[in-house]
């Protein structure tokens, strides 16, 4: 894979991770998780597409269809494994202690 296609793949994978975070929401840590997952899944999908000789939706040497499929699956699994979003620690300390009624 030549450097321009590598750069294009990183741009496409980053865009997928950012769009997923835009629709799903969450903290900055989740944004990092989604972008990192998108990078890894995109290039794994590309490699699987190359290994299986899939030439559907190909730009240069990038196999986009298997890369998009792997990115979607990877982001969905990362979202499931991350679990529900926790409330911030700051909100827990703002609770007032219960008062006793006389």
C-alpha positions in Angstrom: 0.0 0.0 0.0 1.5 3.3 -1.0 1.4 6.4 1.2 -1.4 8.3 -0.5 -3.7 5.3 -0.2 -2.7 4.8 3.4 -3.5 8.5 4.1 -6.8 8.2 2.4 -7.6 5.1 4.4 -6.8 6.9 7.6 -9.0 9.9 6.6 -11.9 7.6 5.7 -11.6 5.5 8.9 -11.3 8.7 11.1 -14.4 10.1 9.4 -16.3 6.9 10.2 -15.3 7.0 13.8 -16.2 10.7 14.1 -19.6 10.1 12.5 -20.3 7.2 14.8 -19.4 9.3 17.8 -21.6 12.1 16.5 -24.7 9.8 16.3 -23.9 7.8 19.4 -22.5 10.5 21.6 -20.4 10.2 24.7 -17.2 11.5 26.3 -13.8 12.3 24.8 -12.6 8.9 25.9 -15.3 7.3 23.8 -14.3 9.5 20.9 -10.8 8.1 21.1 -12.1 4.6 21.4 -14.3 5.0 18.3 -11.5 6.5 16.2 -9.0 4.0 17.2 -11.4 1.1 16.6 -12.3 2.6 13.2 -8.6 2.7 12.2 -7.9 -0.9 13.3 -11.2 -2.3 11.8 -10.8 -0.4 8.6 -7.4 -1.8 7.8 -8.3 -5.3 9.0 -11.3 -5.2 6.6 -9.0 -4.0 3.8 -6.5 -6.8 4.4 -9.3 -9.4 4.5 -10.7 -8.0 1.2 -7.2 -8.2 -0.3 -6.8 -11.7 0.9 -10.2 -12.8 -0.5 -9.6 -10.9 -3.8 -12.7 -8.8 -3.4 -12.6 -6.0 -6.0 -16.0 -4.5 -5.2 -15.9 -0.7 -4.4 -12.2 -0.4 -4.8 -10.3 2.9 -4.9 -6.7 2.5 -5.9 -5.4 -0.3 -3.7 -8.0 0.2 -1.0 -10.8 -2.4 -0.8 -13.6 -0.1 0.6 -16.5 -2.5 0.8 -14.9 -5.0 3.2 -13.2 -2.1 5.0 -16.5 -0.3 5.6 -18.2 -3.5 6.7 -15.4 -4.3 9.2 -15.5 -0.7 10.5 -19.2 -0.9 11.1 -18.9 -4.2 12.9 -15.9 -3.0 14.9 -17.6 0.2 16.0 -20.8 -1.7 17.0 -18.8 -4.2 19.0 -16.7 -1.4 20.7 -19.9 0.4 21.6 -21.3 -2.8 23.2 -18.2 -3.6 25.1 -17.8 0.0 26.4 -21.2 -0.3 28.1 -23.5 2.5 29.1 -22.1 6.0 29.6 -21.4 6.7 33.3 -22.3 10.0 34.9 -19.4 12.3 35.6 -17.7 12.2 39.0 -18.4 15.9 39.5 -22.2 15.3 39.5 -22.0 12.7 42.2 -20.3 15.2 44.6 -22.9 17.9 44.1 -25.6 15.8 45.9 -26.7 17.3 49.1 -26.6 15.0 52.1 -30.0 14.0 53.4 -31.4 16.2 56.2 -33.2 14.9 59.2 -36.7 16.1 59.9 -37.5 16.8 63.5 
